């Protein structure tokens, strides 16, 4: 599906600041689209092609991005809280300053090699190290990893969960 101007029939690629709340954009071809500051809350973007799309500062809270192709997308400062990113392809995407709190971040090869910032790295480290801390069967090597990275991981911005 391509987004078309109903009057001209031209493909729309400039959707900057567009109100697309709850939009059905399944399988939409939004490659290189300008969606900067767009409101995409609750939007259905399953299987959408968002390669190289500009999603800076976009509001993607509760968006369904399952299996969306976000390779090389610019998501700097995007709000992805509660977004469903299962199987989303984030390779080479820029997620610096994006808010991933409470999102379902994908743990597969398509989430490798995205551009992050310290906040995101600390957040992932905290989650990883908490698995080691709370596993009574953690091996000696894992306990050493925990010990060496605990101060870093305790920079985690969510204070209500306590510290490692």
C-alpha positions in Angstrom: 0.0 0.0 0.0 1.3 3.5 -0.9 -0.1 6.6 0.6 -1.7 8.5 -2.3 -3.1 12.0 -2.6 -6.7 11.4 -3.6 -6.8 14.5 -5.8 -3.6 14.2 -7.7 -2.9 10.5 -7.4 0.7 11.3 -6.3 2.5 9.3 -3.6 2.6 11.3 -0.4 6.0 11.2 1.3 5.8 14.4 3.3 3.7 13.6 6.4 5.6 15.9 8.8 3.4 16.7 11.9 0.6 14.6 10.4 -2.2 13.4 12.6 -2.2 9.6 11.9 -3.6 8.4 15.2 -5.1 5.0 14.9 -4.3 5.0 11.2 -4.4 1.6 9.4 -1.0 1.7 7.7 -0.4 -2.1 7.4 2.0 -2.9 4.7 2.3 0.8 3.8 5.2 1.8 1.6 6.7 4.7 3.6 10.3 4.4 2.5 12.1 7.7 3.0 8.8 9.4 4.1 9.0 12.5 6.2 7.1 11.6 9.3 9.0 14.0 11.6 6.8 14.9 14.6 3.9 12.9 13.2 1.3 11.6 15.7 1.2 7.9 15.1 -0.3 6.8 18.5 -2.1 3.5 18.2 -1.3 3.4 14.4 -1.2 -0.1 12.8 2.2 -0.2 11.0 2.5 -4.0 10.9 4.7 -5.0 7.9 5.1 -1.3 6.9 8.2 -0.4 4.9 9.7 2.5 6.8 13.3 2.1 5.5 15.2 5.4 5.8 12.0 7.2 7.0 12.4 10.4 9.1 10.6 9.7 12.3 12.4 12.2 14.5 10.3 13.3 17.4 7.4 11.1 16.2 4.8 10.0 18.7 4.6 6.2 18.3 3.1 5.4 21.7 1.1 2.1 21.5 1.9 1.8 17.8 1.9 -1.7 16.3 5.2 -2.0 14.5 5.4 -5.8 14.4 7.6 -6.9 11.5 7.9 -3.3 10.3 11.1 -2.6 8.3 12.8 0.3 10.1 16.3 -0.2 8.6 18.2 3.1 8.6 15.1 5.0 9.9 15.8 8.1 11.9 13.9 7.7 15.2 15.9 10.2 17.2 13.7 11.5 20.0 10.8 9.4 19.0 8.3 8.3 21.7 8.1 4.5 21.5 6.6 3.9 24.9 4.3 0.8 24.8 5.1 0.3 21.1 5.0 -3.3 19.9 8.3 -3.9 18.1 8.2 -7.7 17.8 10.2 -8.7 14.8 10.8 -5.1 13.7 13.9 -4.7 11.7 16.0 -1.9 13.4 19.3 -2.5 11.7 21.2 0.8 11.3 18.2 2.7 12.7 19.0 5.7 14.8 17.3 5.5 18.2 19.3 8.1 20.0 17.2 9.9 22.6 14.2 7.7 21.8 12.0 6.6 24.7 11.7 2.8 24.7 10.2 2.5 28.1 7.6 -0.3 28.3 8.0 -1.1 24.6 8.4 -4.7 23.5 12.0 -4.4 22.2 12.9 -7.2 19.8 15.7 -9.6 20.8 16.6 -11.0 17.4 19.3 -10.2 14.8 17.2 -7.5 13.3 17.7 -5.4 16.5 21.5 -5.5 16.2 23.6 -2.6 15.0 21.1 0.2 15.6 22.5 3.5 16.8 21.8 4.1 20.5 22.7 6.5 23.2 23.9 5.9 26.8 20.4 5.9 28.3 19.3 3.0 26.0 22.6 1.1 26.6 22.3 1.5 30.4 18.7 0.4 30.2 19.5 -2.8 28.3 22.5 -3.4 30.6 20.3 -3.1 33.7 17.8 -5.6 32.4 20.6 -8.0 31.3 22.5 -7.8 34.6 19.3 -8.2 36.7 18.9 -11.6 35.1 22.3 -12.6 36.4 21.7 -11.0 39.8 18.5 -12.9 40.4 19.7 -16.3 39.0 20.9 -18.5 41.9 22.7 -20.6 39.3 24.7 -17.8 37.7 28.2 -19.0 37.0 31.4 -17.3 38.3 32.1 -15.5 35.0 28.6 -14.0 35.0 29.0 -12.8 38.6 32.2 -11.1 37.5 30.4 -9.4 34.6 27.7 -8.2 37.1 30.4 -6.9 39.5 32.3 -5.1 36.7 29.2 -3.4 35.2 26.9 -2.8 38.2 27.8 0.9 38.6 27.1 1.5 34.9 23.8 -0.3 35.0 22.7 1.5 38.1 22.5 4.7 36.1 19.2 3.2 34.9 16.7 6.1 34.8 13.8 4.2 36.4 14.4 4.6 40.1 11.3 2.7 41.3 12.9 -0.7 40.5 15.7 -0.3 43.0 19.4 -0.8 42.2 21.4 -3.9 41.4 
